[in-house]
Amino acid sequence: MFDTLYRCPRTIARHENGPLNESRRRYLEHLGAQGAALHTIRAAAGVIYRATIMMKLDESSPVERRDVERAAKQWAHRWYRNASSRGPEQTDKEFRQTTCNWLRFAGRLWPSQLGRDDLHRCS
C-alpha cells in the first residue's frame, strides 16, 4: 500500500517500518475499497503516521478521545507549520477526524468523559 502512495524510498520505508504499520495499512486499504481518491488516502496516511508518533501509540494501548484532541491541538499549533497549511482550525479538525476514524476502524478509540457538546468533535 505505501509503495502505491509514495515514490520516495525513504518515505515508503518510514511508513512501512513505523509504529502500527499493519493497522495503518488496513485502514488505508479500507479507504481505497470505499472509493477514496489517492490524494485522500495519501493525506490520511500522513495524518495517522504523525498521530502514531506524536501520541506514542503502540499495539496494546487503547486511546481516549481526549488524547486525540490534545494531539490535534498540539499538531495544529506547532511552530513549523507547512507553507500550504490551511490554518490551525482546519488542521486541528483534519487531524482529529482522520485519527478518530482510523482508531474507531481499528477498534481502539475509547470514549472520554466528555460532555455532550464535545462528542461531535470526533465524528
Backbone bond lengths (Angstrom), bond angles and torsions (degrees), N, CA, C in turn:
res aa  C-N    CA-C-N  psi(-1)  N-CA   C-N-CA  omega(-1)  CA-C   N-CA-C  phi
1 M - - - 1.457 - - 1.522 111.14 -
2 F 1.340 117.54 -47.80 1.462 120.00 -175.60 1.523 111.74 -65.81
3 D 1.341 117.31 -30.88 1.464 118.92 178.18 1.524 111.69 -74.72
4 T 1.320 117.33 -14.48 1.464 121.43 173.25 1.525 110.55 -80.61
5 L 1.323 115.85 -34.09 1.468 121.06 -176.42 1.526 113.16 -81.51
6 Y 1.323 116.48 -33.08 1.469 120.72 -171.99 1.527 111.08 -126.08
7 R 1.321 114.90 153.76 1.463 121.27 177.39 1.523 112.17 -104.43
8 C 1.310 116.79 -32.35 1.459 121.61 -176.81 1.529 109.97 -71.01
9 P 1.346 117.55 122.88 1.468 120.30 -179.25 1.526 113.79 -57.89
10 R 1.338 117.65 -34.87 1.470 120.00 179.12 1.526 111.40 -68.61
11 T 1.318 116.75 -37.52 1.469 120.23 178.06 1.517 110.10 -67.37
12 I 1.312 116.65 -44.19 1.473 121.16 177.62 1.524 109.71 -58.58
13 A 1.331 116.67 -47.75 1.467 121.06 -179.18 1.526 111.35 -62.53
14 R 1.330 117.13 -40.31 1.466 120.90 179.37 1.527 110.66 -59.88
15 H 1.327 116.74 -44.08 1.464 120.64 -179.78 1.531 111.59 -72.50
16 E 1.322 117.30 -40.27 1.470 120.42 -179.42 1.521 112.57 -68.76
17 N 1.321 117.29 -31.86 1.456 121.37 -176.79 1.529 113.36 -100.74
18 G 1.323 116.63 -1.66 1.457 120.96 -177.79 1.517 112.64 -74.90
19 P 1.314 115.68 171.23 1.463 120.61 -179.88 1.525 111.65 -60.92
20 L 1.309 115.75 143.80 1.464 123.43 175.83 1.528 112.92 54.33
21 N 1.330 116.25 36.19 1.469 119.95 -175.63 1.526 112.60 -59.83
22 E 1.323 118.44 -36.84 1.473 119.87 -179.68 1.524 111.07 -69.01
23 S 1.309 117.17 -42.55 1.457 121.18 178.65 1.531 110.32 -63.58
24 R 1.323 116.36 -43.70 1.466 120.37 178.16 1.524 110.49 -63.72
25 R 1.332 117.55 -44.18 1.470 120.99 179.77 1.523 111.15 -60.71
26 R 1.335 117.41 -45.59 1.478 120.59 179.85 1.523 111.29 -59.99
27 Y 1.328 116.97 -41.40 1.462 119.71 179.64 1.526 110.82 -65.49
28 L 1.317 116.97 -42.93 1.468 120.00 179.94 1.534 110.57 -65.19
29 E 1.322 117.87 -38.11 1.465 120.68 175.28 1.520 110.91 -64.80
30 H 1.333 116.43 -37.07 1.459 120.97 175.93 1.530 110.39 -61.43
31 L 1.335 117.28 -44.01 1.465 120.37 177.85 1.525 110.75 -59.81
32 G 1.335 116.06 -43.30 1.460 120.52 178.43 1.516 111.83 -62.21
33 A 1.334 116.71 -42.46 1.467 120.76 179.30 1.525 111.53 -65.73
34 Q 1.341 116.04 -26.07 1.463 120.57 177.84 1.531 112.12 -82.04
35 G 1.333 116.79 -3.48 1.462 120.98 177.32 1.515 115.18 95.62
36 A 1.332 117.94 12.90 1.466 120.32 179.58 1.527 110.08 -65.50
37 A 1.314 115.54 144.94 1.463 121.71 177.90 1.529 110.16 -70.24
38 L 1.322 116.05 154.23 1.459 121.79 -179.93 1.525 111.24 -55.49
39 H 1.316 117.00 -41.00 1.474 121.15 178.76 1.529 110.68 -60.72
40 T 1.316 117.55 -41.29 1.464 122.40 179.82 1.522 110.51 -65.70
41 I 1.323 116.65 -42.76 1.463 121.22 179.71 1.528 110.20 -66.07
42 R 1.323 116.77 -41.20 1.464 120.98 179.11 1.533 110.37 -63.93
43 A 1.316 116.84 -41.86 1.471 120.42 178.15 1.526 110.30 -63.06
44 A 1.328 117.20 -43.77 1.467 121.15 178.64 1.525 110.66 -62.73
45 A 1.331 116.95 -39.97 1.470 121.02 179.66 1.524 110.45 -59.27
46 G 1.317 116.59 -43.62 1.461 120.50 179.16 1.512 112.31 -64.65
47 V 1.315 116.49 -43.13 1.470 120.38 -178.40 1.520 110.86 -65.58
48 I 1.331 117.39 -48.56 1.463 117.99 -175.72 1.531 111.72 -72.12
49 Y 1.330 117.59 -26.83 1.465 119.08 172.65 1.528 109.50 -64.90
50 R 1.332 116.65 -48.32 1.470 120.18 178.86 1.517 111.09 -60.70
51 A 1.331 116.92 -37.32 1.470 120.16 179.06 1.526 110.70 -62.35
52 T 1.322 117.52 -42.37 1.474 119.38 -179.89 1.519 111.14 -63.05
53 I 1.314 116.49 -37.48 1.460 120.91 -179.12 1.531 110.25 -73.53
54 M 1.316 117.02 -52.05 1.469 121.32 -176.29 1.518 112.36 -62.78
55 M 1.337 116.29 -39.02 1.459 120.50 -175.12 1.533 111.83 -92.89
56 K 1.342 115.85 -0.22 1.474 121.79 179.95 1.537 111.00 51.57
57 L 1.339 115.20 49.44 1.464 120.21 -177.78 1.513 111.17 -76.59
58 D 1.320 115.75 145.72 1.456 121.15 173.95 1.527 108.44 -132.72
59 E 1.317 116.23 -176.70 1.464 121.80 -175.10 1.520 113.79 -64.56
60 S 1.309 117.75 -28.89 1.460 119.84 -169.99 1.511 115.52 -100.34
61 S 1.293 117.83 -15.62 1.456 118.60 -170.81 1.526 112.93 -86.08
62 P 1.349 117.15 124.20 1.456 118.91 168.88 1.527 107.77 -72.19
63 V 1.309 116.54 157.66 1.459 120.44 -175.60 1.520 108.82 -123.77
64 E 1.312 116.20 129.78 1.455 121.04 177.12 1.522 109.66 -90.07
65 R 1.321 114.86 150.61 1.464 120.12 -179.35 1.517 111.92 -58.32
66 R 1.321 117.18 -36.00 1.471 118.61 -178.75 1.523 111.40 -64.21
67 D 1.348 117.21 -29.45 1.465 120.32 176.35 1.525 110.78 -68.39
68 V 1.328 116.18 -37.37 1.465 120.58 176.46 1.529 109.30 -66.26
69 E 1.335 117.04 -43.57 1.471 121.48 178.04 1.533 110.80 -56.58
70 R 1.320 115.17 -46.52 1.465 120.85 -178.50 1.529 110.51 -62.28
71 A 1.333 117.07 -46.42 1.466 121.05 -179.37 1.529 111.08 -65.86
72 A 1.323 117.11 -37.25 1.472 120.68 179.24 1.524 110.74 -62.74
73 K 1.313 116.50 -44.42 1.470 119.91 178.58 1.523 111.02 -64.80
74 Q 1.330 115.95 -41.28 1.462 120.38 178.63 1.528 110.37 -61.80
75 W 1.330 117.45 -44.45 1.458 121.18 -179.81 1.533 111.04 -66.78
76 A 1.325 116.65 -42.21 1.468 120.54 -176.76 1.523 112.28 -67.53
77 H 1.321 117.25 -27.85 1.466 120.69 -176.18 1.525 112.55 -109.71
78 R 1.345 117.00 22.85 1.461 120.05 177.65 1.535 108.90 -67.27
79 W 1.303 116.39 154.41 1.459 120.04 -175.23 1.520 112.88 -78.45
80 Y 1.321 119.89 -16.91 1.474 122.19 -175.45 1.529 111.51 -110.48
81 R 1.310 117.93 49.65 1.462 120.51 -177.87 1.522 111.74 -62.89
82 N 1.320 114.37 150.61 1.455 122.75 177.65 1.533 109.21 -64.53
83 A 1.314 116.78 145.95 1.466 120.91 -179.99 1.524 111.65 -61.88
84 S 1.327 117.48 -28.02 1.470 119.74 -179.81 1.529 111.98 -94.26
85 S 1.325 116.81 13.70 1.457 121.76 179.98 1.524 110.56 -60.37
86 R 1.319 115.23 142.86 1.463 120.48 -177.86 1.518 112.71 -91.41
87 G 1.273 118.96 11.47 1.450 122.38 -179.80 1.519 110.97 102.32
88 P 1.329 115.89 158.45 1.462 119.27 -173.50 1.531 114.30 -64.77
89 E 1.308 118.67 -34.51 1.468 119.63 -178.27 1.527 111.33 -65.13
90 Q 1.319 116.99 -46.97 1.462 121.27 179.58 1.528 111.31 -68.11
91 T 1.341 116.83 -38.81 1.456 121.27 178.75 1.525 110.70 -64.47
92 D 1.319 116.88 -43.03 1.471 122.51 176.96 1.529 110.15 -58.85
93 K 1.319 115.81 -47.76 1.474 120.75 -178.06 1.534 111.12 -63.05
94 E 1.339 116.76 -45.73 1.464 120.35 -179.27 1.535 111.23 -62.72
95 F 1.318 117.27 -45.04 1.464 121.40 179.72 1.526 109.67 -62.30
96 R 1.326 116.62 -48.08 1.460 121.74 -177.25 1.521 111.56 -62.53
97 Q 1.319 117.55 -49.60 1.463 120.68 -177.26 1.525 112.07 -66.70
98 T 1.317 117.00 -44.94 1.462 120.48 -178.21 1.524 110.72 -64.89
99 T 1.328 116.41 -44.64 1.461 120.38 -179.29 1.527 111.33 -66.54
100 C 1.328 117.27 -44.03 1.474 120.08 177.78 1.526 110.85 -62.17
101 N 1.316 117.68 -41.76 1.472 120.36 179.30 1.525 111.27 -61.93
102 W 1.326 117.05 -43.06 1.469 120.75 178.42 1.524 111.15 -64.14
103 L 1.330 116.04 -49.16 1.465 119.56 -178.09 1.533 111.79 -64.99
104 R 1.309 116.74 -35.11 1.467 120.54 176.01 1.528 109.59 -65.54
105 F 1.328 117.39 -44.23 1.468 122.44 177.31 1.532 110.57 -58.69
106 A 1.327 116.49 -40.49 1.459 121.83 -178.16 1.533 112.52 -80.17
107 G 1.333 117.56 -5.34 1.457 121.37 -179.03 1.517 113.47 73.00
108 R 1.326 116.59 28.11 1.473 120.42 -174.80 1.516 113.66 -115.40
109 L 1.327 118.27 -2.41 1.465 120.41 -177.65 1.520 109.51 -88.17
110 W 1.309 115.93 119.16 1.456 122.30 178.12 1.518 108.63 -105.05
111 P 1.325 116.16 141.06 1.471 118.26 177.99 1.527 110.62 -68.48
112 S 1.307 115.68 147.82 1.463 121.62 174.15 1.508 107.69 -98.81
113 Q 1.281 115.55 177.32 1.460 120.66 175.12 1.529 108.22 -85.45
114 L 1.317 115.02 64.49 1.462 120.62 -179.52 1.520 109.73 -93.65
115 G 1.303 114.95 154.87 1.452 119.37 174.19 1.514 110.49 -73.25
116 R 1.318 116.50 166.22 1.459 121.99 -178.95 1.525 111.96 -56.76
117 D 1.327 118.56 -38.56 1.463 121.95 -179.16 1.526 112.16 -68.33
118 D 1.337 117.74 -22.06 1.454 121.32 -178.02 1.516 112.63 -84.08
119 L 1.326 118.56 -18.74 1.451 120.86 -173.58 1.526 113.57 -63.96
120 H 1.322 118.48 -30.44 1.463 121.13 -178.77 1.527 112.01 -70.31
121 R 1.306 118.84 -17.37 1.457 121.97 -174.27 1.520 113.52 -67.66
122 C 1.316 119.22 -24.17 1.461 121.78 178.56 1.512 111.31 -104.61
123 S 1.292 118.41 14.44 1.468 121.29 -179.41 1.495 111.20 -83.39
